[in-house]
Amino acid sequence: MSHRDVLRSAPSEAADVVGRTGHKGARRPGSDADLLALGSSPTDAVSAVTDIRAVYRTGHRARRANPPSHRTRESTRN
């Protein structure tokens, strides 16, 4: 299975597992519009999924509770 195939199937498979098919894991009218904006393409390297630039939950941009610039060394050890 290619990176692209894995990335396309992961959201819908996860939605099926938790019983949220039709609401989660799809980009279509009526779905919840939960999205990640990445800094690079995960089809080139799967590690790109860790380069998260923004999170959208139900169509609204989520804010970080503890942005990286405000973290202390102690808080990153957990």
N, CA, C, O and CB atoms as a CASP TS submission, in Angstrom:
PFRMAT TS
TARGET T0000
AUTHOR 0000-0000-0000
METHOD Language model
MODEL 1
PARENT N/A
ATOM      1  N   MET     1       0.851  -1.171   0.000  1.00  0.00           N
ATOM      2  CA  MET     1       0.000   0.000   0.000  1.00  0.00           C
ATOM      3  C   MET     1       0.902   1.242   0.000  1.00  0.00           C
ATOM      4  O   MET     1       1.866   1.303   0.764  1.00  0.00           O
ATOM      5  CB  MET     1      -0.971  -0.006   1.232  1.00  0.00           C
ATOM      6  N   SER     2       0.604   2.211  -0.833  1.00  0.00           N
ATOM      7  CA  SER     2       1.418   3.424  -0.930  1.00  0.00           C
ATOM      8  C   SER     2       1.126   4.375   0.236  1.00  0.00           C
ATOM      9  O   SER     2       0.114   4.231   0.922  1.00  0.00           O
ATOM     10  CB  SER     2       1.161   4.137  -2.274  1.00  0.00           C
ATOM     11  N   HIS     3       2.022   5.349   0.455  1.00  0.00           N
ATOM     12  CA  HIS     3       1.776   6.375   1.480  1.00  0.00           C
ATOM     13  C   HIS     3       0.432   7.051   1.231  1.00  0.00           C
ATOM     14  O   HIS     3      -0.353   7.260   2.156  1.00  0.00           O
ATOM     15  CB  HIS     3       2.915   7.430   1.490  1.00  0.00           C
ATOM     16  N   ARG     4       0.184   7.384  -0.013  1.00  0.00           N
ATOM     17  CA  ARG     4      -1.066   8.067  -0.375  1.00  0.00           C
ATOM     18  C   ARG     4      -2.286   7.216  -0.005  1.00  0.00           C
ATOM     19  O   ARG     4      -3.259   7.740   0.537  1.00  0.00           O
ATOM     20  CB  ARG     4      -1.085   8.388  -1.886  1.00  0.00           C
ATOM     21  N   ASP     5      -2.242   5.924  -0.290  1.00  0.00           N
ATOM     22  CA  ASP     5      -3.364   5.038   0.040  1.00  0.00           C
ATOM     23  C   ASP     5      -3.573   4.936   1.548  1.00  0.00           C
ATOM     24  O   ASP     5      -4.707   4.939   2.026  1.00  0.00           O
ATOM     25  CB  ASP     5      -3.128   3.643  -0.547  1.00  0.00           C
ATOM     26  N   VAL     6      -2.482   4.848   2.287  1.00  0.00           N
ATOM     27  CA  VAL     6      -2.576   4.778   3.753  1.00  0.00           C
ATOM     28  C   VAL     6      -3.202   6.055   4.291  1.00  0.00           C
ATOM     29  O   VAL     6      -4.106   6.003   5.124  1.00  0.00           O
ATOM     30  CB  VAL     6      -1.177   4.553   4.390  1.00  0.00           C
ATOM     31  N   LEU     7      -2.727   7.198   3.818  1.00  0.00           N
ATOM     32  CA  LEU     7      -3.243   8.482   4.296  1.00  0.00           C
ATOM     33  C   LEU     7      -4.704   8.693   3.931  1.00  0.00           C
ATOM     34  O   LEU     7      -5.452   9.302   4.695  1.00  0.00           O
ATOM     35  CB  LEU     7      -2.414   9.614   3.736  1.00  0.00           C
ATOM     36  N   ARG     8      -5.110   8.204   2.792  1.00  0.00           N
ATOM     37  CA  ARG     8      -6.517   8.337   2.397  1.00  0.00           C
ATOM     38  C   ARG     8      -7.429   7.423   3.203  1.00  0.00           C
ATOM     39  O   ARG     8      -8.557   7.800   3.519  1.00  0.00           O
ATOM     40  CB  ARG     8      -6.675   8.035   0.916  1.00  0.00           C
ATOM     41  N   SER     9      -6.962   6.239   3.536  1.00  0.00           N
ATOM     42  CA  SER     9      -7.823   5.283   4.229  1.00  0.00           C
ATOM     43  C   SER     9      -7.838   5.469   5.744  1.00  0.00           C
ATOM     44  O   SER     9      -8.819   5.094   6.386  1.00  0.00           O
ATOM     45  CB  SER     9      -7.387   3.887   3.906  1.00  0.00           C
ATOM     46  N   ALA    10      -6.797   6.027   6.329  1.00  0.00           N
ATOM     47  CA  ALA    10      -6.707   6.133   7.793  1.00  0.00           C
ATOM     48  C   ALA    10      -7.887   6.872   8.425  1.00  0.00           C
ATOM     49  O   ALA    10      -8.470   6.346   9.373  1.00  0.00           O
ATOM     50  CB  ALA    10      -5.427   6.832   8.172  1.00  0.00           C
ATOM     51  N   PRO    11      -8.267   8.050   7.959  1.00  0.00           N
ATOM     52  CA  PRO    11      -9.384   8.747   8.610  1.00  0.00           C
ATOM     53  C   PRO    11     -10.706   7.989   8.533  1.00  0.00           C
ATOM     54  O   PRO    11     -11.430   7.912   9.526  1.00  0.00           O
ATOM     55  CB  PRO    11      -9.559  10.102   7.991  1.00  0.00           C
ATOM     56  N   SER    12     -11.026   7.436   7.380  1.00  0.00           N
ATOM     57  CA  SER    12     -12.303   6.730   7.254  1.00  0.00           C
ATOM     58  C   SER    12     -12.304   5.428   8.038  1.00  0.00           C
ATOM     59  O   SER    12     -13.328   5.051   8.609  1.00  0.00           O
ATOM     60  CB  SER    12     -12.609   6.450   5.789  1.00  0.00           C
ATOM     61  N   GLU    13     -11.174   4.737   8.074  1.00  0.00           N
ATOM     62  CA  GLU    13     -11.087   3.500   8.859  1.00  0.00           C
ATOM     63  C   GLU    13     -11.244   3.802  10.349  1.00  0.00           C
ATOM     64  O   GLU    13     -11.932   3.070  11.060  1.00  0.00           O
ATOM     65  CB  GLU    13      -9.741   2.781   8.598  1.00  0.00           C
ATOM     66  N   ALA    14     -10.612   4.869  10.822  1.00  0.00           N
ATOM     67  CA  ALA    14     -10.735   5.259  12.233  1.00  0.00           C
ATOM     68  C   ALA    14     -12.181   5.625  12.561  1.00  0.00           C
ATOM     69  O   ALA    14     -12.683   5.263  13.625  1.00  0.00           O
ATOM     70  CB  ALA    14      -9.797   6.449  12.555  1.00  0.00           C
ATOM     71  N   ALA    15     -12.848   6.331  11.665  1.00  0.00           N
ATOM     72  CA  ALA    15     -14.251   6.688  11.879  1.00  0.00           C
ATOM     73  C   ALA    15     -15.121   5.442  11.965  1.00  0.00           C
ATOM     74  O   ALA    15     -16.033   5.379  12.789  1.00  0.00           O
ATOM     75  CB  ALA    15     -14.750   7.601  10.754  1.00  0.00           C
ATOM     76  N   ASP    16     -14.849   4.457  11.130  1.00  0.00           N
ATOM     77  CA  ASP    16     -15.597   3.196  11.178  1.00  0.00           C
ATOM     78  C   ASP    16     -15.423   2.507  12.526  1.00  0.00           C
ATOM     79  O   ASP    16     -16.389   2.006  13.103  1.00  0.00           O
ATOM     80  CB  ASP    16     -15.143   2.260  10.049  1.00  0.00           C
ATOM     81  N   VAL    17     -14.192   2.483  13.024  1.00  0.00           N
ATOM     82  CA  VAL    17     -13.890   1.791  14.285  1.00  0.00           C
ATOM     83  C   VAL    17     -14.657   2.407  15.453  1.00  0.00           C
ATOM     84  O   VAL    17     -15.131   1.685  16.329  1.00  0.00           O
ATOM     85  CB  VAL    17     -12.379   1.835  14.571  1.00  0.00           C
ATOM     86  N   VAL    18     -14.783   3.736  15.472  1.00  0.00           N
ATOM     87  CA  VAL    18     -15.464   4.394  16.588  1.00  0.00           C
ATOM     88  C   VAL    18     -16.942   4.669  16.306  1.00  0.00           C
ATOM     89  O   VAL    18     -17.606   5.367  17.072  1.00  0.00           O
ATOM     90  CB  VAL    18     -14.765   5.693  16.916  1.00  0.00           C
ATOM     91  N   GLY    19     -17.447   4.119  15.212  1.00  0.00           N
ATOM     92  CA  GLY    19     -18.868   4.247  14.905  1.00  0.00           C
ATOM     93  C   GLY    19     -19.300   5.634  14.458  1.00  0.00           C
ATOM     94  O   GLY    19     -20.442   6.024  14.697  1.00  0.00           O
ATOM     95  N   ARG    20     -18.409   6.393  13.810  1.00  0.00           N
ATOM     96  CA  ARG    20     -18.734   7.758  13.382  1.00  0.00           C
ATOM     97  C   ARG    20     -18.689   7.928  11.866  1.00  0.00           C
ATOM     98  O   ARG    20     -18.497   9.039  11.372  1.00  0.00           O
ATOM     99  CB  ARG    20     -17.779   8.739  14.027  1.00  0.00           C
ATOM    100  N   THR    21     -18.862   6.843  11.132  1.00  0.00           N
ATOM    101  CA  THR    21     -18.881   6.914   9.671  1.00  0.00           C
ATOM    102  C   THR    21     -19.945   7.916   9.227  1.00  0.00           C
ATOM    103  O   THR    21     -21.069   7.904   9.729  1.00  0.00           O
ATOM    104  CB  THR    21     -19.152   5.511   9.048  1.00  0.00           C
ATOM    105  N   GLY    22     -19.582   8.774   8.290  1.00  0.00           N
ATOM    106  CA  GLY    22     -20.508   9.791   7.806  1.00  0.00           C
ATOM    107  C   GLY    22     -20.338  11.127   8.492  1.00  0.00           C
ATOM    108  O   GLY    22     -20.709  12.162   7.938  1.00  0.00           O
ATOM    109  N   HIS    23     -19.775  11.119   9.702  1.00  0.00           N
ATOM    110  CA  HIS    23     -19.532  12.366  10.430  1.00  0.00           C
ATOM    111  C   HIS    23     -18.047  12.682  10.510  1.00  0.00           C
ATOM    112  O   HIS    23     -17.653  13.847  10.455  1.00  0.00           O
ATOM    113  CB  HIS    23     -20.121  12.286  11.835  1.00  0.00           C
ATOM    114  N   LYS    24     -17.232  11.660  10.639  1.00  0.00           N
ATOM    115  CA  LYS    24     -15.780  11.812  10.768  1.00  0.00           C
ATOM    116  C   LYS    24     -15.098  11.092   9.615  1.00  0.00           C
ATOM    117  O   LYS    24     -15.668  10.190   9.001  1.00  0.00           O
ATOM    118  CB  LYS    24     -15.275  11.262  12.135  1.00  0.00           C
ATOM    119  N   GLY    25     -13.862  11.508   9.331  1.00  0.00           N
ATOM    120  CA  GLY    25     -13.038  10.776   8.371  1.00  0.00           C
ATOM    121  C   GLY    25     -13.344  10.994   6.907  1.00  0.00           C
ATOM    122  O   GLY    25     -12.888  10.225   6.060  1.00  0.00           O
ATOM    123  N   ALA    26     -14.110  12.032   6.588  1.00  0.00           N
ATOM    124  CA  ALA    26     -14.457  12.282   5.187  1.00  0.00           C
ATOM    125  C   ALA    26     -14.547  13.782   4.930  1.00  0.00           C
ATOM    126  O   ALA    26     -14.858  14.570   5.823  1.00  0.00           O
ATOM    127  CB  ALA    26     -15.793  11.591   4.819  1.00  0.00           C
ATOM    128  N   ARG    27     -14.267  14.149   3.691  1.00  0.00           N
ATOM    129  CA  ARG    27     -14.452  15.546   3.265  1.00  0.00           C
ATOM    130  C   ARG    27     -15.675  15.577   2.370  1.00  0.00           C
ATOM    131  O   ARG    27     -15.578  15.387   1.158  1.00  0.00           O
ATOM    132  CB  ARG    27     -13.175  16.117   2.515  1.00  0.00           C
ATOM    133  N   ARG    28     -16.810  15.815   2.970  1.00  0.00           N
ATOM    134  CA  ARG    28     -18.049  15.885   2.196  1.00  0.00           C
ATOM    135  C   ARG    28     -19.093  16.661   3.000  1.00  0.00           C
ATOM    136  O   ARG    28     -18.968  16.785   4.218  1.00  0.00           O
ATOM    137  CB  ARG    28     -18.572  14.454   1.840  1.00  0.00           C
ATOM    138  N   PRO    29     -20.113  17.181   2.332  1.00  0.00           N
ATOM    139  CA  PRO    29     -21.159  17.910   3.044  1.00  0.00           C
ATOM    140  C   PRO    29     -21.765  17.051   4.151  1.00  0.00           C
ATOM    141  O   PRO    29     -22.070  15.876   3.945  1.00  0.00           O
ATOM    142  CB  PRO    29     -22.253  18.365   2.069  1.00  0.00           C
ATOM    143  N   GLY    30     -21.933  17.653   5.321  1.00  0.00           N
ATOM    144  CA  GLY    30     -22.506  16.945   6.455  1.00  0.00           C
ATOM    145  C   GLY    30     -21.489  16.344   7.397  1.00  0.00           C
ATOM    146  O   GLY    30     -21.838  15.942   8.507  1.00  0.00           O
ATOM    147  N   SER    31     -20.227  16.273   6.976  1.00  0.00           N
ATOM    148  CA  SER    31     -19.197  15.748   7.882  1.00  0.00           C
ATOM    149  C   SER    31     -18.761  16.859   8.833  1.00  0.00           C
ATOM    150  O   SER    31     -19.108  18.022   8.632  1.00  0.00           O
ATOM    151  CB  SER    31     -17.971  15.191   7.082  1.00  0.00           C
ATOM    152  N   ASP    32     -18.003  16.502   9.865  1.00  0.00           N
ATOM    153  CA  ASP    32     -17.656  17.444  10.926  1.00  0.00           C
ATOM    154  C   ASP    32     -16.550  18.437  10.588  1.00  0.00           C
ATOM    155  O   ASP    32     -16.322  19.359  11.372  1.00  0.00           O
ATOM    156  CB  ASP    32     -17.259  16.690  12.117  1.00  0.00           C
ATOM    157  N   ALA    33     -15.863  18.298   9.483  1.00  0.00           N
ATOM    158  CA  ALA    33     -14.796  19.220   9.062  1.00  0.00           C
ATOM    159  C   ALA    33     -13.676  19.319  10.089  1.00  0.00           C
ATOM    160  O   ALA    33     -13.256  20.418  10.451  1.00  0.00           O
ATOM    161  CB  ALA    33     -15.372  20.604   8.807  1.00  0.00           C
ATOM    162  N   ASP    34     -13.194  18.176  10.558  1.00  0.00           N
ATOM    163  CA  ASP    34     -12.015  18.125  11.411  1.00  0.00           C
ATOM    164  C   ASP    34     -10.817  17.916  10.490  1.00  0.00           C
ATOM    165  O   ASP    34     -10.735  16.899   9.801  1.00  0.00           O
ATOM    166  CB  ASP    34     -12.123  16.980  12.502  1.00  0.00           C
ATOM    167  N   LEU    35      -9.892  18.869  10.473  1.00  0.00           N
ATOM    168  CA  LEU    35      -8.779  18.830   9.527  1.00  0.00           C
ATOM    169  C   LEU    35      -7.461  19.200  10.188  1.00  0.00           C
ATOM    170  O   LEU    35      -7.434  19.910  11.194  1.00  0.00           O
ATOM    171  CB  LEU    35      -9.048  19.763   8.362  1.00  0.00           C
ATOM    172  N   LEU    36      -6.370  18.710   9.612  1.00  0.00           N
ATOM    173  CA  LEU    36      -5.018  19.123   9.988  1.00  0.00           C
ATOM    174  C   LEU    36      -4.403  19.827   8.797  1.00  0.00           C
ATOM    175  O   LEU    36      -4.531  19.362   7.664  1.00  0.00           O
ATOM    176  CB  LEU    36      -4.141  17.903  10.437  1.00  0.00           C
ATOM    177  N   ALA    37      -3.739  20.941   9.038  1.00  0.00           N
ATOM    178  CA  ALA    37      -2.956  21.610   7.994  1.00  0.00           C
ATOM    179  C   ALA    37      -1.497  21.307   8.288  1.00  0.00           C
ATOM    180  O   ALA    37      -0.989  21.636   9.360  1.00  0.00           O
ATOM    181  CB  ALA    37      -3.231  23.177   7.949  1.00  0.00           C
ATOM    182  N   LEU    38      -0.825  20.679   7.330  1.00  0.00           N
ATOM    183  CA  LEU    38       0.563  20.262   7.514  1.00  0.00           C
ATOM    184  C   LEU    38       1.508  21.188   6.764  1.00  0.00           C
ATOM    185  O   LEU    38       1.125  21.824   5.782  1.00  0.00           O
ATOM    186  CB  LEU    38       0.757  18.816   7.045  1.00  0.00           C
ATOM    187  N   GLY    39       2.750  21.256   7.237  1.00  0.00           N
ATOM    188  CA  GLY    39       3.751  22.107   6.612  1.00  0.00           C
ATOM    189  C   GLY    39       4.362  21.523   5.367  1.00  0.00           C
ATOM    190  O   GLY    39       4.968  22.246   4.575  1.00  0.00           O
ATOM    191  N   SER    40       4.214  20.221   5.177  1.00  0.00           N
ATOM    192  CA  SER    40       4.738  19.564   3.982  1.00  0.00           C
ATOM    193  C   SER    40       3.850  18.380   3.643  1.00  0.00           C
ATOM    194  O   SER    40       2.961  18.020   4.415  1.00  0.00           O
ATOM    195  CB  SER    40       6.211  19.110   4.189  1.00  0.00           C
ATOM    196  N   SER    41       4.088  17.783   2.503  1.00  0.00           N
ATOM    197  CA  SER    41       3.216  16.717   2.018  1.00  0.00           C
ATOM    198  C   SER    41       3.561  15.364   2.637  1.00  0.00           C
ATOM    199  O   SER    41       4.697  14.906   2.514  1.00  0.00           O
ATOM    200  CB  SER    41       3.302  16.625   0.506  1.00  0.00           C
ATOM    201  N   PRO    42       2.610  14.721   3.296  1.00  0.00           N
ATOM    202  CA  PRO    42       2.860  13.396   3.855  1.00  0.00           C
ATOM    203  C   PRO    42       2.951  12.308   2.789  1.00  0.00           C
ATOM    204  O   PRO    42       3.328  11.177   3.094  1.00  0.00           O
ATOM    205  CB  PRO    42       1.775  13.046   4.838  1.00  0.00           C
ATOM    206  N   THR    43       2.611  12.636   1.538  1.00  0.00           N
ATOM    207  CA  THR    43       2.786  11.635   0.480  1.00  0.00           C
ATOM    208  C   THR    43       4.252  11.496   0.107  1.00  0.00           C
ATOM    209  O   THR    43       4.649  10.486  -0.475  1.00  0.00           O
ATOM    210  CB  THR    43       1.962  12.007  -0.760  1.00  0.00           C
ATOM    211  N   ASP    44       5.063  12.500   0.435  1.00  0.00           N
ATOM    212  CA  ASP    44       6.503  12.427   0.188  1.00  0.00           C
ATOM    213  C   ASP    44       7.229  11.704   1.321  1.00  0.00           C
ATOM    214  O   ASP    44       8.150  10.922   1.083  1.00  0.00           O
ATOM    215  CB  ASP    44       7.081  13.831   0.012  1.00  0.00           C
ATOM    216  N   ALA    45       6.807  11.973   2.545  1.00  0.00           N
ATOM    217  CA  ALA    45       7.404  11.333   3.722  1.00  0.00           C
ATOM    218  C   ALA    45       6.348  11.282   4.814  1.00  0.00           C
ATOM    219  O   ALA    45       5.785  12.313   5.181  1.00  0.00           O
ATOM    220  CB  ALA    45       8.686  12.101   4.211  1.00  0.00           C
ATOM    221  N   VAL    46       6.076  10.096   5.334  1.00  0.00           N
ATOM    222  CA  VAL    46       5.052   9.934   6.361  1.00  0.00           C
ATOM    223  C   VAL    46       5.366  10.787   7.586  1.00  0.00           C
ATOM    224  O   VAL    46       4.448  11.211   8.288  1.00  0.00           O
ATOM    225  CB  VAL    46       4.926   8.463   6.762  1.00  0.00           C
ATOM    226  N   SER    47       6.644  11.048   7.856  1.00  0.00           N
ATOM    227  CA  SER    47       7.020  11.867   9.011  1.00  0.00           C
ATOM    228  C   SER    47       6.453  13.282   8.925  1.00  0.00           C
ATOM    229  O   SER    47       6.430  13.993   9.930  1.00  0.00           O
ATOM    230  CB  SER    47       8.535  11.929   9.133  1.00  0.00           C
ATOM    231  N   ALA    48       6.000  13.703   7.758  1.00  0.00           N
ATOM    232  CA  ALA    48       5.415  15.039   7.601  1.00  0.00           C
ATOM    233  C   ALA    48       4.166  15.217   8.453  1.00  0.00           C
ATOM    234  O   ALA    48       3.784  16.353   8.735  1.00  0.00           O
ATOM    235  CB  ALA    48       5.078  15.297   6.139  1.00  0.00           C
ATOM    236  N   VAL    49       3.522  14.140   8.871  1.00  0.00           N
ATOM    237  CA  VAL    49       2.317  14.266   9.693  1.00  0.00           C
ATOM    238  C   VAL    49       2.625  14.857  11.062  1.00  0.00           C
ATOM    239  O   VAL    49       1.706  15.250  11.779  1.00  0.00           O
ATOM    240  CB  VAL    49       1.647  12.910   9.858  1.00  0.00           C
ATOM    241  N   THR    50       3.886  14.927  11.436  1.00  0.00           N
ATOM    242  CA  THR    50       4.250  15.555  12.713  1.00  0.00           C
ATOM    243  C   THR    50       4.466  17.058  12.560  1.00  0.00           C
ATOM    244  O   THR    50       4.642  17.755  13.560  1.00  0.00           O
ATOM    245  CB  THR    50       5.514  14.907  13.280  1.00  0.00           C
ATOM    246  N   ASP    51       4.455  17.569  11.332  1.00  0.00           N
ATOM    247  CA  ASP    51       4.660  18.994  11.062  1.00  0.00           C
ATOM    248  C   ASP    51       3.307  19.697  10.968  1.00  0.00           C
ATOM    249  O   ASP    51       2.940  20.219   9.915  1.00  0.00           O
ATOM    250  CB  ASP    51       5.475  19.199   9.752  1.00  0.00           C
ATOM    251  N   ILE    52       2.576  19.704  12.072  1.00  0.00           N
ATOM    252  CA  ILE    52       1.216  20.244  12.113  1.00  0.00           C
ATOM    253  C   ILE    52       1.275  21.763  12.254  1.00  0.00           C
ATOM    254  O   ILE    52       1.869  22.288  13.196  1.00  0.00           O
ATOM    255  CB  ILE    52       0.404  19.616  13.281  1.00  0.00           C
ATOM    256  N   ARG    53       0.657  22.453  11.315  1.00  0.00           N
ATOM    257  CA  ARG    53       0.643  23.921  11.337  1.00  0.00           C
ATOM    258  C   ARG    53      -0.667  24.474  11.888  1.00  0.00           C
ATOM    259  O   ARG    53      -0.681  25.557  12.472  1.00  0.00           O
ATOM    260  CB  ARG    53       0.880  24.467   9.935  1.00  0.00           C
ATOM    261  N   ALA    54      -1.763  23.746  11.710  1.00  0.00           N
ATOM    262  CA  ALA    54      -3.058  24.202  12.222  1.00  0.00           C
ATOM    263  C   ALA    54      -3.983  23.002  12.365  1.00  0.00           C
ATOM    264  O   ALA    54      -3.854  22.009  11.649  1.00  0.00           O
ATOM    265  CB  ALA    54      -3.691  25.278  11.284  1.00  0.00           C
ATOM    266  N   VAL    55      -4.914  23.115  13.301  1.00  0.00           N
ATOM    267  CA  VAL    55      -5.924  22.088  13.534  1.00  0.00           C
ATOM    268  C   VAL    55      -7.287  22.765  13.437  1.00  0.00           C
ATOM    269  O   VAL    55      -7.519  23.814  14.038  1.00  0.00           O
ATOM    270  CB  VAL    55      -5.727  21.380  14.934  1.00  0.00           C
ATOM    271  N   TYR    56      -8.169  22.157  12.680  1.00  0.00           N
ATOM    272  CA  TYR    56      -9.535  22.656  12.562  1.00  0.00           C
ATOM    273  C   TYR    56     -10.473  21.593  13.110  1.00  0.00           C
ATOM    274  O   TYR    56     -10.419  20.431  12.708  1.00  0.00           O
ATOM    275  CB  TYR    56      -9.890  23.013  11.080  1.00  0.00           C
ATOM    276  N   ARG    57     -11.325  22.004  14.024  1.00  0.00           N
ATOM    277  CA  ARG    57     -12.299  21.089  14.620  1.00  0.00           C
ATOM    278  C   ARG    57     -13.683  21.651  14.336  1.00  0.00           C
ATOM    279  O   ARG    57     -13.972  22.804  14.655  1.00  0.00           O
ATOM    280  CB  ARG    57     -12.061  20.907  16.169  1.00  0.00           C
ATOM    281  N   THR    58     -14.512  20.851  13.750  1.00  0.00           N
ATOM    282  CA  THR    58     -15.847  21.251  13.278  1.00  0.00           C
ATOM    283  C   THR    58     -15.788  22.551  12.479  1.00  0.00           C
ATOM    284  O   THR    58     -16.653  23.418  12.605  1.00  0.00           O
ATOM    285  CB  THR    58     -16.809  21.412  14.467  1.00  0.00           C
ATOM    286  N   GLY    59     -14.747  22.666  11.654  1.00  0.00           N
ATOM    287  CA  GLY    59     -14.615  23.803  10.762  1.00  0.00           C
ATOM    288  C   GLY    59     -14.000  25.055  11.354  1.00  0.00           C
ATOM    289  O   GLY    59     -13.838  26.053  10.653  1.00  0.00           O
ATOM    290  N   HIS    60     -13.657  25.021  12.628  1.00  0.00           N
ATOM    291  CA  HIS    60     -13.079  26.192  13.291  1.00  0.00           C
ATOM    292  C   HIS    60     -11.641  25.903  13.705  1.00  0.00           C
ATOM    293  O   HIS    60     -11.328  24.815  14.187  1.00  0.00           O
ATOM    294  CB  HIS    60     -13.921  26.597  14.523  1.00  0.00           C
ATOM    295  N   ARG    61     -10.771  26.894  13.509  1.00  0.00           N
ATOM    296  CA  ARG    61      -9.365  26.708  13.873  1.00  0.00           C
ATOM    297  C   ARG    61      -9.239  26.598  15.388  1.00  0.00           C
ATOM    298  O   ARG    61      -9.718  27.454  16.131  1.00  0.00           O
ATOM    299  CB  ARG    61      -8.493  27.875  13.336  1.00  0.00           C
ATOM    300  N   ALA    62      -8.589  25.533  15.828  1.00  0.00           N
ATOM    301  CA  ALA    62      -8.368  25.308  17.255  1.00  0.00           C
ATOM    302  C   ALA    62      -7.123  26.069  17.701  1.00  0.00           C
ATOM    303  O   ALA    62      -6.184  26.244  16.924  1.00  0.00           O
ATOM    304  CB  ALA    62      -8.224  23.790  17.564  1.00  0.00           C
ATOM    305  N   ARG    63      -7.120  26.512  18.929  1.00  0.00           N
ATOM    306  CA  ARG    63      -5.963  27.203  19.493  1.00  0.00           C
ATOM    307  C   ARG    63      -5.250  26.261  20.435  1.00  0.00           C
ATOM    308  O   ARG    63      -5.880  25.467  21.134  1.00  0.00           O
ATOM    309  CB  ARG    63      -6.379  28.506  20.227  1.00  0.00           C
ATOM    310  N   ARG    64      -3.931  26.353  20.450  1.00  0.00           N
ATOM    311  CA  ARG    64      -3.139  25.523  21.355  1.00  0.00           C
ATOM    312  C   ARG    64      -3.253  26.047  22.776  1.00  0.00           C
ATOM    313  O   ARG    64      -3.203  27.254  23.011  1.00  0.00           O
ATOM    314  CB  ARG    64      -1.664  25.485  20.914  1.00  0.00           C
ATOM    315  N   ALA    65      -3.406  25.129  23.718  1.00  0.00           N
ATOM    316  CA  ALA    65      -3.444  25.510  25.125  1.00  0.00           C
ATOM    317  C   ALA    65      -2.057  25.908  25.614  1.00  0.00           C
ATOM    318  O   ALA    65      -1.925  26.751  26.501  1.00  0.00           O
ATOM    319  CB  ALA    65      -3.998  24.364  25.976  1.00  0.00           C
ATOM    320  N   ASN    66      -1.028  25.301  25.037  1.00  0.00           N
ATOM    321  CA  ASN    66       0.343  25.535  25.485  1.00  0.00           C
ATOM    322  C   ASN    66       1.255  25.627  24.260  1.00  0.00           C
ATOM    323  O   ASN    66       1.930  24.654  23.926  1.00  0.00           O
ATOM    324  CB  ASN    66       0.818  24.401  26.451  1.00  0.00           C
ATOM    325  N   PRO    67       1.287  26.784  23.585  1.00  0.00           N
ATOM    326  CA  PRO    67       2.120  26.904  22.378  1.00  0.00           C
ATOM    327  C   PRO    67       3.588  26.632  22.658  1.00  0.00           C
ATOM    328  O   PRO    67       4.061  26.894  23.764  1.00  0.00           O
ATOM    329  CB  PRO    67       1.971  28.289  21.776  1.00  0.00           C
ATOM    330  N   PRO    68       4.317  26.111  21.678  1.00  0.00           N
ATOM    331  CA  PRO    68       5.728  25.775  21.881  1.00  0.00           C
ATOM    332  C   PRO    68       6.562  26.932  22.413  1.00  0.00           C
ATOM    333  O   PRO    68       7.464  26.702  23.218  1.00  0.00           O
ATOM    334  CB  PRO    68       6.320  25.298  20.596  1.00  0.00           C
ATOM    335  N   SER    69       6.298  28.155  21.998  1.00  0.00           N
ATOM    336  CA  SER    69       7.099  29.291  22.440  1.00  0.00           C
ATOM    337  C   SER    69       6.900  29.600  23.917  1.00  0.00           C
ATOM    338  O   SER    69       7.721  30.295  24.515  1.00  0.00           O
ATOM    339  CB  SER    69       6.763  30.510  21.618  1.00  0.00           C
ATOM    340  N   HIS    70       5.829  29.097  24.513  1.00  0.00           N
ATOM    341  CA  HIS    70       5.560  29.361  25.924  1.00  0.00           C
ATOM    342  C   HIS    70       5.867  28.177  26.825  1.00  0.00           C
ATOM    343  O   HIS    70       5.680  28.261  28.038  1.00  0.00           O
ATOM    344  CB  HIS    70       4.129  29.758  26.100  1.00  0.00           C
ATOM    345  N   ARG    71       6.326  27.095  26.261  1.00  0.00           N
ATOM    346  CA  ARG    71       6.639  25.913  27.061  1.00  0.00           C
ATOM    347  C   ARG    71       7.952  26.105  27.799  1.00  0.00           C
ATOM    348  O   ARG    71       8.885  26.741  27.308  1.00  0.00           O
ATOM    349  CB  ARG    71       6.705  24.662  26.177  1.00  0.00           C
ATOM    350  N   THR    72       7.992  25.541  28.974  1.00  0.00           N
ATOM    351  CA  THR    72       9.247  25.541  29.720  1.00  0.00           C
ATOM    352  C   THR    72       9.908  24.193  29.549  1.00  0.00           C
ATOM    353  O   THR    72       9.261  23.232  29.134  1.00  0.00           O
ATOM    354  CB  THR    72       9.017  25.857  31.223  1.00  0.00           C
ATOM    355  N   ARG    73      11.163  24.112  29.857  1.00  0.00           N
ATOM    356  CA  ARG    73      11.881  22.843  29.740  1.00  0.00           C
ATOM    357  C   ARG    73      11.201  21.765  30.583  1.00  0.00           C
ATOM    358  O   ARG    73      11.103  20.617  30.150  1.00  0.00           O
ATOM    359  CB  ARG    73      13.354  23.012  30.171  1.00  0.00           C
ATOM    360  N   GLU    74      10.732  22.118  31.779  1.00  0.00           N
ATOM    361  CA  GLU    74      10.089  21.142  32.664  1.00  0.00           C
ATOM    362  C   GLU    74       8.784  20.613  32.069  1.00  0.00           C
ATOM    363  O   GLU    74       8.483  19.427  32.199  1.00  0.00           O
ATOM    364  CB  GLU    74       9.817  21.770  34.033  1.00  0.00           C
ATOM    365  N   SER    75       8.004  21.486  31.413  1.00  0.00           N
ATOM    366  CA  SER    75       6.716  21.037  30.883  1.00  0.00           C
ATOM    367  C   SER    75       6.870  20.128  29.674  1.00  0.00           C
ATOM    368  O   SER    75       5.939  19.394  29.344  1.00  0.00           O
ATOM    369  CB  SER    75       5.865  22.228  30.514  1.00  0.00           C
ATOM    370  N   THR    76       8.016  20.155  29.006  1.00  0.00           N
ATOM    371  CA  THR    76       8.212  19.293  27.840  1.00  0.00           C
ATOM    372  C   THR    76       8.773  17.934  28.215  1.00  0.00           C
ATOM    373  O   THR    76       8.915  17.070  27.350  1.00  0.00           O
ATOM    374  CB  THR    76       9.130  19.961  26.848  1.00  0.00           C
ATOM    375  N   ARG    77       9.090  17.731  29.460  1.00  0.00           N
ATOM    376  CA  ARG    77       9.639  16.434  29.901  1.00  0.00           C
ATOM    377  C   ARG    77       8.561  15.396  30.127  1.00  0.00           C
ATOM    378  O   ARG    77       8.869  14.205  30.173  1.00  0.00           O
ATOM    379  CB  ARG    77      10.439  16.609  31.176  1.00  0.00           C
ATOM    380  N   ASN    78       7.322  15.795  30.268  1.00  0.00           N
ATOM    381  CA  ASN    78       6.234  14.849  30.557  1.00  0.00           C
ATOM    382  C   ASN    78       5.848  14.070  29.356  1.00  0.00           C
ATOM    383  O   ASN    78       4.950  13.232  29.427  1.00  0.00           O
ATOM    384  CB  ASN    78       5.032  15.559  31.090  1.00  0.00           C
TER
END
